[in-house]
Amino acid sequence: MKGYAKHLIVVTAFCAILSSAHADEIRLKDGKKLYGVIVGYEDNMFRVKTDFGFVLVEKDKIASIVPTGSVGNESAGLASAKAAVNKEKDAKADAKSESSSADTTSKPKISDATVKPSLPAANGAGRVTPPAIKPDAAPPNPIAASAQPPAPPKEPELQPNREEVQGTVYINYSHGFRMYKAPSWSLIEDARQALPNAIVAMGTSNESTLMVIGQEKLKDSLDATAVSVEKRLKEIYANYRLISQRKTVVGGSPATEYKYRGMADEHDWSGTLVVIGRGKDVMTMLGMTYADSDLIQIQENVIARAIASTDFNVPKYAAEK
């Protein structure tokens, strides 16, 4: 996905209806927030399992980690990560102590034999390369040794996505809908692997206009869900401004539409978010285009046409067994 991935992953991470009841809230020093479960710590990096895949976060960029579950009930991954960080601190303290001890003791007699330097450890996180001559090593810490991060869970396999493009019409048989696809838009083939709950993503080759469609089970009322999704946009865009909000109907289903502007990836974006209720499911359509381009009016009209053309009268194919 290359260029598409940077903006799509960030935006869709906040637009998906994430089930983060037991996730940790990771607050970064630049003001952004990340929700997920910490499953490991290595090379000064936290490995975080989110609803849109695994993310590596540098420890120095984290301002704080707040468990969002019950008070005093940290996730196993967070506890393991803290133990790993403490282990790293203990190792550094031991190394400093050994160095001080070596300085205060008498220096060994230097022989004529060639001294071979010790090889550095393959992974410096939490380990210290022992010096050639040192006092008796301290006994290992059984608590730190046992606090190894759990193995990451196996990611579920995606169900087949039956879709096709007929001229300027995109048809998805697995989810039962069709919509207008501009001739200048291409499908982003890896969207389902990179984005949470994504059905399809499409856009222009220069990345100036994007459309992302996702769907999952409705966990709350449609109004509450729409408010939650729109709130995530405020958290990811700099200088976020809500232009308009209205109740509407898309493809015969009730929906809430938001039009907004905001800065991301060094561009001013004009976006349209539509949250659609489909029985027990909720579908999100997020169209966005460069607001600092001469083509903004044209691309906004294209996005509006694509959303308005949505038709849910498409028979669904049964998922393959």
QUIDA-V163700 format. One record per residue. RES is the residue in one small letter. SS is DSSP state (@ for helix, = for strand, . for the rest). PSI is psi in radians with two decimals (none if undefined). Layout:
res: {RES	RES}
ss: {SS	SS}
psi: {PSI	PSI}
This chain:
res: {m	k	g	y	a	k	h	l	i	v	v	t	a	f	c	a	i	l	s	s	a	h	a	d	e	i	r	l	k	d	g	k	k	l	y	g	v	i	v	g	y	e	d	n	m	f	r	v	k	t	d	f	g	f	v	l	v	e	k	d	k	i	a	s	i	v	p	t	g	s	v	g	n	e	s	a	g	l	a	s	a	k	a	a	v	n	k	e	k	d	a	k	a	d	a	k	s	e	s	s	s	a	d	t	t	s	k	p	k	i	s	d	a	t	v	k	p	s	l	p	a	a	n	g	a	g	r	v	t	p	p	a	i	k	p	d	a	a	p	p	n	p	i	a	a	s	a	q	p	p	a	p	p	k	e	p	e	l	q	p	n	r	e	e	v	q	g	t	v	y	i	n	y	s	h	g	f	r	m	y	k	a	p	s	w	s	l	i	e	d	a	r	q	a	l	p	n	a	i	v	a	m	g	t	s	n	e	s	t	l	m	v	i	g	q	e	k	l	k	d	s	l	d	a	t	a	v	s	v	e	k	r	l	k	e	i	y	a	n	y	r	l	i	s	q	r	k	t	v	v	g	g	s	p	a	t	e	y	k	y	r	g	m	a	d	e	h	d	w	s	g	t	l	v	v	i	g	r	g	k	d	v	m	t	m	l	g	m	t	y	a	d	s	d	l	i	q	i	q	e	n	v	i	a	r	a	i	a	s	t	d	f	n	v	p	k	y	a	a	e	k}
ss: {.	.	@	@	@	@	@	@	@	@	@	@	@	@	@	.	.	.	.	.	.	.	.	=	=	=	=	=	.	.	.	.	=	=	=	=	=	=	=	=	=	=	.	.	=	=	=	=	=	=	.	.	=	=	=	=	=	=	@	@	@	=	=	=	=	=	=	.	.	.	.	.	.	.	.	@	@	@	@	@	@	@	@	@	@	@	@	@	@	@	@	@	@	@	@	@	@	@	@	@	@	@	@	@	.	.	.	.	.	.	.	.	.	.	.	.	.	.	.	.	.	.	.	.	.	.	.	.	.	.	.	.	.	.	.	.	.	.	.	.	.	@	@	@	@	@	.	.	.	.	.	.	.	.	.	.	.	.	.	.	.	.	=	=	=	=	.	.	=	=	=	=	.	.	.	.	=	=	=	=	.	.	.	.	.	=	=	.	.	.	@	@	@	@	.	.	.	=	=	=	=	=	=	.	.	.	.	.	=	=	=	=	=	=	=	=	=	.	.	.	.	@	@	@	@	@	@	@	@	@	@	@	@	@	@	@	.	=	=	=	=	=	=	=	=	=	=	=	=	=	.	.	=	=	=	=	=	=	=	=	=	=	=	=	.	.	=	=	=	=	=	=	=	=	=	=	=	=	.	.	=	=	=	=	=	=	=	=	=	=	.	.	.	.	.	@	@	@	@	@	@	@	@	@	@	@	@	@	.	.	=	.	.	.	.	.	.	.	.	.	.}
psi: {-0.51	-1.93	-0.61	-0.65	-0.68	-0.87	-0.69	-0.79	-0.75	-0.87	-0.81	-0.42	-0.57	-0.32	-0.40	2.65	1.62	2.45	1.49	0.68	-0.56	0.32	2.81	2.57	2.00	1.97	2.10	2.78	-0.36	0.10	-0.20	2.82	2.56	2.35	2.21	-3.10	2.15	2.13	-0.08	2.92	2.17	2.49	0.74	0.40	2.38	2.36	2.03	2.22	1.99	3.06	-0.15	0.42	-3.00	2.43	2.38	2.20	2.20	2.41	-0.67	-0.28	-0.03	2.21	-0.76	2.77	2.08	1.99	2.30	0.02	-2.70	2.69	2.32	0.12	1.32	2.68	2.70	-0.64	-0.73	-0.75	-0.71	-0.70	-0.74	-0.71	-0.66	-0.71	-0.74	-0.64	-0.72	-0.75	-0.73	-0.69	-0.74	-0.66	-0.72	-0.71	-0.71	-0.69	-0.74	-0.69	-0.73	-0.69	-0.68	-0.59	-0.60	-0.38	2.82	2.46	2.42	2.69	2.32	2.17	3.06	-0.11	2.58	2.34	2.19	2.10	2.63	2.49	2.48	2.68	2.62	-0.56	1.97	-0.21	2.04	0.06	2.64	2.30	2.16	2.49	2.88	-0.69	2.18	2.81	3.01	2.31	2.56	2.60	2.56	2.65	1.88	-0.50	-0.81	-0.65	-0.59	-0.23	1.01	2.46	2.51	2.72	2.43	2.47	2.64	2.26	2.42	2.56	2.46	2.46	2.64	2.46	1.80	1.99	2.81	2.82	2.17	1.68	-1.96	0.42	2.19	2.28	2.26	1.91	-0.47	-0.61	-0.01	0.98	2.80	2.74	2.87	2.37	2.09	2.53	-0.50	-0.10	2.48	2.61	2.45	1.81	-0.60	0.25	-0.69	-0.52	-0.52	-0.42	2.58	2.31	0.42	2.42	-0.87	2.64	2.47	2.82	-3.14	2.76	-0.46	0.16	0.23	-0.32	2.30	2.59	2.17	2.31	2.25	2.85	2.48	-3.12	2.46	2.06	-0.17	-3.06	2.76	-0.70	-0.79	-0.66	-0.75	-0.72	-0.72	-0.72	-0.79	-0.56	-0.62	-0.54	-0.68	-0.57	-0.45	-0.55	2.40	2.49	0.76	2.30	2.17	2.07	-0.79	2.78	2.36	2.69	2.44	-3.04	2.28	2.06	0.48	0.02	2.56	2.54	2.81	2.29	2.35	2.34	2.34	2.97	2.61	2.81	2.36	2.49	0.67	0.44	2.62	2.13	2.50	2.15	2.70	2.10	2.24	2.19	2.06	2.32	2.21	1.31	-2.03	0.02	2.84	2.36	2.41	2.32	2.10	1.92	2.37	2.55	2.75	2.19	-0.26	0.54	2.67	-0.26	0.20	-0.78	-0.72	-0.82	-0.60	-0.68	-0.65	-0.77	-0.77	-0.69	-0.72	-0.78	-0.78	-0.44	-0.07	2.27	2.14	0.12	1.00	2.13	2.34	2.50	2.49	2.46	2.49	2.48	none}
